[in-house]
């Protein structure tokens, strides 16, 4: 693989069999980028691309960017997600499906469409409600202590199988936190405590910390974000807050916080919506990239000023007045005592 401005994803003198991509690619206006391979000089068989390609330059294609000497058999592209009906720069690289969004679920929840008849769904791949996943993905050193046997958001699919579900240890609590996005992919997810100094929130504490993340969606789209914080939290006392990365904290409107149980463990669940390019998106303008730093906040309650604790200077002045009055009364009493003997 190489990663220059053009032809991103070079592939030489090898064979790709039974694979796919559903990633998001920002072509950045460059040339010969594609959903699976940039510069193909090898063999690609029984594969497909459902890659979302943004910012096409010139000659960007669905399967291969440029094809000087590759060979191909039984490959497919999703025309809608790839934003093109071109497989490559030569004929015969692939078959185009879902043109005009006519069949958006073509590669999902089945074992027969496209190249799937050549895939092993008994031992290697497994069917899901979305794209297929590897059965033995747990061999890639997945953490073994993620709650609910690796399904910390309790959606019936291992978190590590999903590019839009990220599970990490929350250093604030020592327990797990989960980010789930309705967009296809999330990355650069970080769980941590509140910023310090001038970047801290003067009116809220964050007992579960904050989750920073970037998620990819269609430009201007509204994403549904669901966050799970393992541990004992009272949802009725919390508000979901967003940090702008500098020193401004804002309550997220419409966020729903609830206490649930997953696999016998207490969890705070938060659901809210955020619009790409909207006022709470930290990556402007509307460009298909949403960046947030969010966490459940607990309002810091200050003692009210009841008027029974006046400022110190006023207290001293009042004491001086009391002493002067007392002294005057003492003098008057002494005069009266002397004249009445």
LOTOR-241109 format. One line per 3 residues: number of its first residue (from 0); their letters; for each residue x, y, z of N, C-alpha, C. Coordinates in pm, whole numbers. Atoms other than C-alpha are relative to their C-alpha. Layout:
NUM = A = X Y Z X Y Z X Y Z ~ ...
This chain:
0 = XXX = 84 -120 0 0 0 0 87 124 0 ~ -66 -128 -13 112 356 -59 -105 109 6 ~ 99 -101 -33 -53 684 27 48 137 -46
3 = XXX = -29 -130 55 29 971 -205 -131 76 -19 ~ 123 -75 21 -219 1239 -312 -93 -68 -99 ~ 81 67 102 -337 1031 -607 21 -151 11
6 = XXX = -11 146 6 -396 658 -661 12 -63 139 ~ -15 49 -137 -443 600 -286 -36 -147 7 ~ 21 143 -12 -408 228 -213 55 -76 -119
9 = XXX = -63 74 109 -159 83 -459 4 -149 30 ~ 6 145 -19 -173 -294 -512 73 -66 -117 ~ -86 53 104 92 -488 -702 16 -152 13
12 = XXX = -46 138 16 135 -848 -816 -50 -95 107 ~ 57 91 -97 -92 -1014 -562 -144 -30 -34 ~ 139 37 24 -444 -1146 -527 -86 39 120
15 = XXX = 100 -31 -101 -742 -1010 -334 -122 -87 -28 ~ 116 87 13 -1019 -1263 -278 -100 27 113 ~ 105 4 -101 -1353 -1242 -96 16 109 107
18 = XXX = -11 -110 -95 -1332 -901 63 -93 113 -42 ~ 83 -115 35 -1521 -573 76 42 120 83 ~ -20 -123 -75 -1505 -213 191 -133 73 13
21 = XXX = 115 -88 -22 -1783 -5 349 46 126 73 ~ -59 -115 -68 -1553 273 469 -47 130 -63 ~ 24 -132 57 -1576 646 403 133 57 -47
24 = XXX = -123 -53 60 -1315 799 173 -23 144 -43 ~ -1 -138 48 -1254 1171 132 111 11 -104 ~ -99 -2 109 -1084 1187 -208 74 132 -8
27 = XXX = -72 -127 -6 -992 1550 -147 25 64 -135 ~ -19 -59 132 -1027 1635 -515 116 -60 -78 ~ -114 60 69 -736 1406 -610 -46 -102 -104
30 = XXX = 31 88 114 -719 1164 -903 20 -147 36 ~ -18 145 1 -757 788 -940 -11 -64 139 ~ 31 66 -127 -886 712 -590 -125 -85 -22
33 = XXX = 113 90 24 -1140 433 -554 -43 -67 130 ~ 60 60 -118 -1354 232 -317 75 -118 56 ~ -72 117 -48 -1126 -72 -294 151 12 -20
36 = XXX = -144 -8 32 -788 -19 -467 24 123 -86 ~ -34 -118 80 -621 292 -606 63 -37 -134 ~ -75 40 120 -363 156 -855 8 -152 1
39 = XXX = 10 145 -2 -437 -205 -942 88 -63 -108 ~ -81 80 92 -173 -430 -1098 3 -145 46 ~ 11 137 -48 -288 -753 -935 -133 -60 -41
42 = XXX = 124 71 30 -591 -980 -928 -100 23 113 ~ 107 -20 -98 -921 -904 -755 -117 -89 -38 ~ 108 95 26 -1187 -1174 -726 -105 6 110
45 = XXX = 109 24 -95 -1528 -1212 -558 -6 105 111 ~ -5 -108 -99 -1518 -874 -385 -97 111 -39 ~ 88 -111 33 -1730 -561 -361 39 125 79
48 = XXX = -22 -128 -66 -1711 -194 -268 -135 67 25 ~ 111 -85 -39 -1982 -10 -74 56 124 70 ~ -69 -114 -59 -1738 267 13 -75 130 -33
51 = XXX = 54 -133 24 -1878 617 56 114 92 -40 ~ -108 -84 52 -1659 843 -158 -49 143 -10 ~ 33 -142 3 -1673 1218 -99 110 78 -70
54 = XXX = -97 -92 63 -1502 1504 -283 78 -65 -113 ~ -63 62 117 -1436 1323 -608 91 101 -69 ~ -86 -81 86 -1146 1456 -811 -25 -38 -144
57 = XXX = 17 50 136 -1085 1321 -1158 29 -148 -3 ~ -23 142 24 -1110 957 -1259 -10 -84 128 ~ 25 82 -118 -1223 837 -916 -108 -102 -35
60 = XXX = 88 109 40 -1397 500 -952 -46 -81 121 ~ 57 77 -108 -1594 252 -748 88 -113 51 ~ -81 115 -40 -1357 -47 -748 149 31 -1
63 = XXX = -143 -31 12 -1013 58 -879 16 138 -63 ~ -22 -134 53 -876 407 -947 60 -3 -140 ~ -64 14 130 -643 317 -1231 42 -145 -16
66 = XXX = -14 144 25 -598 -22 -1393 95 -24 -116 ~ -93 22 111 -278 -58 -1594 16 -146 -38 ~ -28 140 34 -251 -436 -1569 -72 -100 90
69 = XXX = 68 91 -91 -502 -587 -1323 -92 -97 -72 ~ 99 95 50 -730 -885 -1373 -110 -15 105 ~ 116 -9 -88 -1081 -921 -1227 -100 -110 -32
72 = XXX = 104 101 18 -1355 -1174 -1170 -104 12 112 ~ 113 4 -93 -1699 -1151 -1005 8 107 109 ~ -7 -112 -93 -1660 -808 -843 -119 94 -22
75 = XXX = 119 -84 4 -1933 -551 -765 28 133 70 ~ -1 -126 -74 -1982 -190 -658 -143 48 23 ~ 125 -67 -30 -2269 -5 -493 10 141 -58
78 = XXX = -13 -128 72 -2319 291 -729 -41 118 87 ~ 49 -111 -81 -2509 501 -475 103 44 103 ~ -97 -37 -104 -2253 486 -194 131 46 -61
81 = XXX = -125 -40 65 -1954 508 -428 -12 130 -78 ~ 26 -125 73 -2116 805 -601 55 -6 -142 ~ -44 16 138 -2019 664 -939 -52 -133 -54
84 = XXX = 33 127 65 -2118 396 -1188 121 -58 -72 ~ -123 49 64 -1758 351 -1303 71 -96 94 ~ -77 96 -80 -1581 39 -1180 148 37 0
87 = XXX = -140 -38 15 -1241 148 -1311 16 71 -132 ~ -21 -70 126 -1081 296 -1618 -3 -93 -121 ~ 18 95 109 -1129 -20 -1824 -132 -74 20
90 = XXX = 125 75 -11 -1432 -236 -1895 27 -137 61 ~ -9 137 -50 -1495 -563 -1716 50 -15 141 ~ -51 16 -136 -1366 -480 -1368 -108 -48 96
93 = XXX = 102 36 -97 -1704 -524 -1197 -139 18 -58 ~ 141 -21 29 -2082 -523 -1202 -54 109 92 ~ 54 -112 -75 -2269 -211 -1090 -140 -36 51
96 = XXX = 133 23 -59 -2566 -250 -850 -43 125 76 ~ 59 -111 -75 -2794 -11 -662 19 134 -72 ~ -8 -124 76 -2779 244 -940 -127 82 24
99 = XXX = 115 -83 -32 -3006 535 -850 -68 -40 129 ~ 50 46 -130 -3048 383 -502 -119 -94 -17 ~ 110 91 30 -3274 117 -654 -5 -121 93
102 = XXX = -5 118 -87 -3160 -157 -412 105 23 109 ~ -101 -38 -98 -2980 -7 -108 44 -114 92 ~ -36 113 -86 -2980 -337 81 59 -117 -75
105 = XXX = -45 110 85 -2823 -541 -198 103 -89 69 ~ -106 78 -63 -2518 -648 5 -29 -32 146 ~ 28 13 -142 -2693 -659 342 -96 -115 27
108 = XXX = 93 100 -52 -2857 -942 532 -33 -109 -102 ~ 22 114 90 -2811 -1212 269 132 -71 -25 ~ -120 81 28 -2568 -1482 158 8 -41 -146
111 = XXX = 4 46 139 -2642 -1504 -213 25 109 -103 ~ -18 -107 97 -2627 -1162 -381 148 24 -31 ~ -136 -42 35 -2319 -1034 -561 98 -116 5
114 = XXX = -103 105 -3 -2004 -1234 -485 -24 -103 110 ~ 14 80 -120 -2151 -1407 -179 -9 -149 -26 ~ 8 143 30 -2210 -1737 -354 137 -67 5
117 = XXX = -137 55 -6 -1830 -1776 -351 61 13 139 ~ -52 -19 -136 -1792 -1687 19 -44 -116 90 ~ 29 109 -92 -1782 -1944 298 -74 55 122
120 = XXX = 80 -49 -111 -2069 -1854 530 -19 -105 110 ~ 6 103 -103 -2030 -2176 729 113 13 101 ~ -115 -2 -90 -1682 -2125 873 70 135 9
123 = XXX = -79 -124 1 -1546 -1780 777 -87 123 21 ~ 86 -118 -6 -1827 -1527 726 -131 -33 70 ~ 134 20 -55 -2156 -1476 903 -91 113 -47
126 = XXX = 102 -95 42 -2474 -1303 791 -44 85 119 ~ 55 -90 -102 -2590 -996 989 -108 84 -65 ~ 102 -89 56 -2862 -737 946 62 106 -90
129 = XXX = -72 -95 86 -2596 -522 776 92 -79 -92 ~ -96 72 83 -2283 -628 585 50 -123 75 ~ -52 119 -69 -2129 -970 657 117 35 92
132 = XXX = -115 -16 -88 -1876 -1002 938 75 -132 9 ~ -81 121 -17 -1595 -1247 1003 -42 -74 126 ~ 35 79 -117 -1682 -1531 1236 115 -4 101
135 = XXX = -115 15 -89 -1331 -1551 1380 68 133 29 ~ -61 -129 -26 -1279 -1179 1429 52 10 143 ~ -48 -3 -137 -1232 -1248 1801 145 -44 12
138 = XXX = -141 40 -2 -892 -1396 1713 93 119 -11 ~ -85 -117 16 -766 -1044 1649 12 77 132 ~ -32 -57 -131 -695 -984 2020 -108 97 50
141 = XXX = 106 -80 -59 -1036 -841 2110 8 -8 152 ~ 4 8 -147 -1062 -748 2479 -103 -104 45 ~ 88 108 -47 -1218 -1034 2674 -91 45 113
144 = XXX = 78 -43 -115 -1364 -826 2958 -103 107 -34 ~ 106 -94 37 -1600 -601 2759 -133 -56 48 ~ 126 51 -56 -1943 -625 2925 -88 -71 -104
147 = XXX = 99 70 82 -2216 -852 2790 66 -81 -111 ~ -73 85 95 -1963 -1081 2618 38 74 -128 ~ -46 -77 115 -1836 -804 2390 -107 83 -67
150 = XXX = 113 -76 57 -2179 -654 2312 -46 102 104 ~ 26 -91 -112 -2167 -361 2554 -120 91 -22 ~ 120 -81 24 -2448 -168 2382 -125 -86 -17
153 = XXX = 113 94 -5 -2670 -479 2383 -86 4 -126 ~ 77 -1 125 -2769 -462 2014 2 -135 -71 ~ -2 134 58 -2704 -832 1951 117 -27 -91
156 = XXX = -118 16 86 -2379 -777 1756 124 41 79 ~ -124 -35 -67 -2024 -778 1891 42 142 -39 ~ -39 -138 27 -1903 -418 1925 116 8 -99
159 = XXX = -118 -3 86 -1576 -501 1748 -33 -31 -145 ~ 41 27 137 -1772 -607 1438 -55 126 -68 ~ 72 -116 51 -1918 -257 1393 89 124 2
162 = XXX = -84 -119 11 -1733 49 1267 -62 121 66 ~ 69 -115 -62 -1992 277 1429 -27 -21 148 ~ 13 26 -143 -1975 125 1779 141 -15 59
165 = XXX = -133 0 -59 -1667 198 1991 -14 -14 151 ~ 5 27 -144 -1613 62 2344 138 19 59 ~ -128 -27 -64 -1338 187 2574 -18 6 151
168 = XXX = -2 -23 -144 -1241 196 2941 -11 150 26 ~ 16 -138 -42 -1355 521 3103 94 25 118 ~ -95 -19 -111 -1058 641 3312 -58 75 118
171 = XXX = 62 -72 -110 -1288 859 3521 -65 -96 100 ~ 71 95 -86 -1481 559 3656 69 -135 11 ~ -60 132 4 -1263 261 3568 -90 -105 -61
174 = XXX = 95 91 66 -1564 108 3391 -7 35 -148 ~ 4 -19 145 -1664 92 3025 -97 110 -41 ~ 87 -96 66 -1813 363 2806 -11 -40 -147
177 = XXX = 26 43 138 -1967 303 2462 -56 117 -80 ~ 55 -97 95 -2025 535 2167 -64 -76 -116 ~ 71 60 113 -2285 430 1907 -55 113 -87
180 = XXX = 44 -104 93 -2354 643 1597 -86 -62 -108 ~ 81 47 113 -2624 610 1333 74 16 -132 ~ -84 -11 120 -2357 713 1081 82 -128 -16
183 = XXX = -64 127 32 -2154 439 916 128 -25 77 ~ -133 17 -57 -1815 503 1076 26 108 104 ~ -51 -95 -98 -1674 668 1388 147 -31 24
186 = XXX = -141 23 -28 -1307 718 1464 51 109 94 ~ -64 -94 -93 -1064 904 1693 -87 19 125 ~ 84 -4 -120 -1287 814 1988 91 -5 123
189 = XXX = -81 -9 -122 -1134 913 2323 -91 27 118 ~ 77 -17 -122 -1281 881 2670 93 54 107 ~ -87 -60 -100 -1139 1104 2943 -76 92 92
192 = XXX = 61 -91 -96 -1200 1350 3221 -17 140 -56 ~ 23 -140 37 -1303 1713 3208 132 74 -12 ~ -118 -83 14 -1046 1966 3090 21 83 127
195 = XXX = -32 -73 -121 -869 2168 3357 21 149 -30 ~ -30 -142 16 -799 2537 3417 -113 77 -63 ~ 100 -84 66 -976 2788 3197 -93 -79 -92
198 = XXX = 83 83 88 -1114 2501 2987 -98 -88 77 ~ 95 80 -79 -1309 2347 3275 -138 67 0 ~ 138 -49 -6 -1684 2386 3321 -25 53 141
201 = XXX = 17 -62 -132 -1756 2629 3607 -133 -36 65 ~ 135 24 -54 -2117 2514 3650 -39 -148 7 ~ 32 143 -1 -2106 2134 3601 124 -83 29
204 = XXX = -100 106 -12 -1901 1835 3714 -37 -113 -95 ~ 22 108 96 -1862 1527 3492 41 -133 64 ~ -34 121 -75 -1879 1211 3707 32 -120 -89
207 = XXX = -31 110 92 -1858 983 3400 102 42 -106 ~ -94 -49 100 -1606 1195 3207 -71 44 -127 ~ 53 -40 130 -1652 1296 2843 52 -94 -108
210 = XXX = -41 78 117 -1637 1112 2511 24 97 -115 ~ -30 -77 120 -1463 1286 2222 -2 -93 -121 ~ 11 89 114 -1539 1146 1877 -20 78 -129
213 = XXX = 31 -48 135 -1561 1206 1503 -80 -108 -70 ~ 82 96 73 -1834 1040 1297 -31 54 -138 ~ 19 -39 139 -1887 1043 922 -144 -28 -43
216 = XXX = 137 14 49 -2227 1098 762 -12 79 -130 ~ 23 -82 118 -2381 1264 457 5 147 40 ~ -5 -142 -34 -2316 1641 447 -136 55 37
219 = XXX = 124 -59 -46 -2584 1821 646 -95 -95 69 ~ 90 100 -59 -2730 1498 785 -9 17 151 ~ 18 3 -144 -2864 1457 1137 27 -141 50
222 = XXX = -40 131 -54 -2703 1173 1331 -63 -21 137 ~ 43 38 -134 -2847 990 1630 118 -63 73 ~ -113 47 -80 -2580 938 1894 -54 -62 127
225 = XXX = 37 67 -124 -2623 689 2177 128 -30 78 ~ -117 24 -85 -2375 675 2464 -43 -80 123 ~ 26 84 -115 -2357 417 2742 115 16 99
228 = XXX = -101 -15 -104 -2174 475 3070 -30 -103 110 ~ 19 103 -102 -2135 169 3292 31 57 138 ~ -17 -50 -135 -2174 246 3663 -131 52 55
231 = XXX = 120 -50 -68 -2423 387 3911 -9 151 -13 ~ 25 -143 20 -2550 727 3797 -151 23 8 ~ 141 -36 -8 -2881 900 3868 -34 88 -120
234 = XXX = 31 -73 124 -3015 1003 3525 -81 126 26 ~ 87 -115 -27 -3265 1243 3684 78 123 46 ~ -81 -112 -50 -2981 1459 3819 103 49 -101
237 = XXX = -104 -29 98 -2777 1483 3498 -56 66 -124 ~ 30 -58 131 -2782 1686 3177 114 -32 -94 ~ -106 29 97 -2596 1596 2858 59 130 -51
240 = XXX = -68 -124 33 -2336 1860 2780 100 -22 -113 ~ -98 2 108 -2112 1943 2484 107 106 27 ~ -113 -91 -15 -1766 2102 2507 51 34 -139
243 = XXX = -46 -41 133 -1639 2305 2211 149 -22 -23 ~ -143 23 14 -1278 2203 2271 85 115 49 ~ -72 -117 -50 -1186 2545 2412 -47 30 142
246 = XXX = 48 -33 -134 -1386 2690 2701 -151 22 8 ~ 145 -18 0 -1756 2682 2611 -69 -136 14 ~ 80 120 -22 -1993 2416 2747 -147 34 -23
249 = XXX = 139 -24 35 -2350 2384 2622 -82 -126 30 ~ 91 113 -19 -2641 2162 2726 -59 -40 -134 ~ 51 52 127 -2748 1941 2435 -153 -8 8
252 = XXX = 147 0 -8 -3119 2006 2367 -58 -134 -42 ~ 72 122 38 -3352 1708 2358 66 -130 38 ~ -68 124 -39 -3104 1459 2505 -85 -76 102
255 = XXX = 78 86 -89 -3277 1166 2679 96 -87 80 ~ -85 77 -89 -3099 1015 2980 -86 -98 79 ~ 77 100 -71 -3217 692 3141 94 -100 64
258 = XXX = -75 107 -67 -3096 421 3376 -53 -134 -47 ~ 37 132 50 -3095 70 3231 94 -105 61 ~ -84 111 -42 -2949 -271 3310 42 -79 -123
261 = XXX = -52 84 108 -2726 -461 3064 82 -111 63 ~ -71 118 -53 -2613 -813 3156 21 13 151 ~ -6 -10 -144 -2689 -739 3521 76 119 54
264 = XXX = -78 -115 -45 -2486 -418 3531 -78 130 -22 ~ 67 -128 17 -2623 -65 3587 71 85 -105 ~ -55 -79 110 -2577 163 3287 -81 129 -15
267 = XXX = 66 -125 39 -2654 527 3212 -2 5 -152 ~ 16 -7 145 -2792 549 2856 -42 140 -39 ~ 31 -135 47 -2798 881 2669 -22 -4 -150
270 = XXX = 31 -5 143 -2961 941 2330 -26 146 -39 ~ 24 -137 49 -2945 1269 2137 29 5 -149 ~ -24 -19 143 -2931 1403 1783 88 122 -22
273 = XXX = -90 -110 34 -2669 1626 1625 4 13 -152 ~ 2 -25 144 -2673 1787 1280 137 46 -48 ~ -127 -40 61 -2363 1811 1063 -5 147 -39
276 = XXX = -3 -143 28 -2270 2179 1048 -89 82 92 ~ 86 -71 -94 -2516 2265 1327 81 71 108 ~ -71 -82 -97 -2430 2491 1621 87 -78 98
279 = XXX = -79 79 -94 -2295 2206 1836 106 -87 -67 ~ -102 74 73 -2082 2044 1564 131 77 8 ~ -129 -67 -18 -1719 2127 1645 87 -3 -125
282 = XXX = -76 3 125 -1610 2070 1284 -86 61 -110 ~ 82 -75 95 -1767 2335 1063 69 8 -137 ~ 147 -10 10 -1920 2376 807 -61 -138 -19
285 = XXX = 62 129 30 -2161 2101 694 82 -70 -108 ~ -95 63 91 -1906 1867 537 2 -152 11 ~ 4 144 -16 -2008 1514 632 81 -51 117
288 = XXX = -81 38 -115 -1787 1515 943 -56 70 124 ~ 49 -53 -126 -1931 1562 1294 103 -29 108 ~ -97 18 -108 -1691 1618 1584 -62 55 129
291 = XXX = 64 -37 -126 -1811 1631 1946 88 -40 118 ~ -55 39 -130 -1689 1620 2307 -117 8 98 ~ 125 -1 -75 -1984 1516 2522 9 -84 127
294 = XXX = 5 78 -121 -2061 1390 2869 -117 43 87 ~ 107 -35 -93 -2333 1379 3137 53 88 112 ~ -47 -96 -98 -2295 1680 3364 -91 7 122
297 = XXX = 72 -16 -126 -2397 1723 3728 16 145 45 ~ -5 -141 -35 -2488 2080 3821 66 21 135 ~ -66 -35 -125 -2266 2234 4087 -90 98 74
300 = XXX = 93 -82 -75 -2500 2376 4355 77 89 97 ~ -63 -96 -91 -2379 2694 4532 -100 41 108 ~ 93 -45 -106 -2526 2802 4872 -62 133 -37
303 = XXX = 66 -127 34 -2784 3077 4822 39 111 97 ~ -24 -117 -85 -2725 3427 4957 -132 40 64 ~ 127 -25 -70 -3002 3459 5221 -6 139 62
306 = XXX = -3 -132 -63 -2893 3804 5348 43 -3 144 ~ -44 11 -139 -2788 3667 5687 152 -3 12 ~ -146 -1 -2 -2421 3669 5591 50 119 -79
309 = XXX = -44 -116 75 -2337 4027 5492 151 -2 -18 ~ -144 -6 24 -1993 4108 5355 74 41 127 ~ -81 -21 -119 -1710 4136 5608 9 148 37
312 = XXX = -13 -142 -30 -1668 4514 5578 -126 56 67 ~ 126 -46 -61 -2036 4571 5653 -16 -53 142 ~ 9 58 -134 -2014 4338 5955 83 79 99
315 = XXX = -87 -78 -88 -1724 4533 6101 -62 136 32 ~ 63 -130 -20 -1904 4861 6049 -118 -12 95 ~ 115 21 -86 -2217 4722 6215 43 -24 144
318 = XXX = -51 25 -134 -2013 4597 6512 44 130 67 ~ -44 -129 -54 -1857 4940 6555 -119 85 45 ~ 119 -76 -38 -2202 5095 6561 -62 -55 129
321 = XXX = 51 61 -121 -2318 4847 6826 81 42 121 ~ -88 -39 -111 -2016 4929 7044 -24 146 39 ~ 23 -143 -29 -2077 5306 7010 -130 21 74
324 = XXX = 129 -12 -66 -2442 5269 7110 9 -52 143 ~ -13 58 -133 -2354 5047 7403 77 93 93 ~ -79 -93 -83 -2092 5295 7525 -84 121 40
327 = XXX = 86 -116 -29 -2341 5585 7498 -102 -35 108 ~ 97 44 -100 -2598 5389 7700 66 -14 136 ~ -73 15 -126 -2333 5311 7963 23 136 64
330 = XXX = -26 -134 -52 -2239 5680 7998 -128 62 55 ~ 128 -56 -45 -2604 5785 8024 -44 -62 131 ~ 39 69 -123 -2670 5524 8289 85 46 118
333 = XXX = -88 -46 -105 -2368 5640 8491 -38 139 46 ~ 42 -136 -37 -2483 6004 8481 -125 -3 84 ~ 126 11 -73 -2831 5912 8597 26 -53 141
336 = XXX = -28 58 -133 -2689 5698 8880 57 103 96 ~ -64 -98 -86 -2474 5986 9011 -100 107 48 ~ 90 -109 -35 -2755 6246 9010 -119 -49 83
339 = XX = 112 51 -76 -3001 6017 9181 43 -56 135 ~ -45 44 -130 -2789 5939 9488 -67 81 111
